[in-house]
Amino acid sequence: MASMLRTIALLFMALTLGVAQAGAETVNPQPGIDYAPIVPPVPSPAGKPEVVEVFNFKCPHCFDLHSHIEAWLKNNGDRYQYRSLPVFWGRQTDLPLRLFFAAEFLGHGPQMKGAIFKAQFVTNMNIENINEVGFIAEDAGLDPEKLKAQLQSFGVSTKVSQALSLQKAYGVTGTPTLVVNGKYLVSFGSHAKGDAKRLLAIVEALASR
């Protein structure tokens, strides 16, 4: 009886695995369709594949993608060198970027990223208003005065300049966009067609090259 039960269990496992494999999405990214090559490539750190998320704190699609990125990082974060790279457009100011980079220096980058998105899209704050900084800082678990003291620091100003330089070097013209190893640009809208699952599948396939 025990032998028969083991046999049935093995058959069930094999059947389940076969169904899972049959249903798995196979992605073989094609240039111009699933990604855009970055020419010339931008140098990336040695070691694990680098994934850079280029986003804008006022971009609703970036906000929509944020939860998917967080869930993906929980399961895959140790496989990649992941970096958040906020940018701003047109008449927007650089205050949200300064808030994020100042928080990074204070060890609360991910918390600040979530707090700024929440302020913009959930509580309808003006994230470009210096008077709102205290509320956003507290939501990110930071002392408002310590955060404000960092906003105009040399380190934060350098990070803002580097972010805009990288945006140009990558050739990013819309957000959200993920950059893999400084070689491949994957747009959430143009390449993944707004499908977060496909976006991340493309990124994983490109990272393995």
Protein Blocks (a to p, Z undefined) as FASTA:
>chain_A
ZZmmmmmmmmmmmmmmmmmmmmpccddddehklpccddddddddehjddddddddfklmk
lmmmmmmmmmmmmmmmmmpccddddddehjbcfklmmmmmmmmmnopmmmmmmmmmmmmm
mnopafkbfklmmmmmmmnopafklmmmmmmgmklmmmmmmmmmmmmmnopabdcdddeh
hlaccdfklmnnopaklmmmmmmmmmmZZ
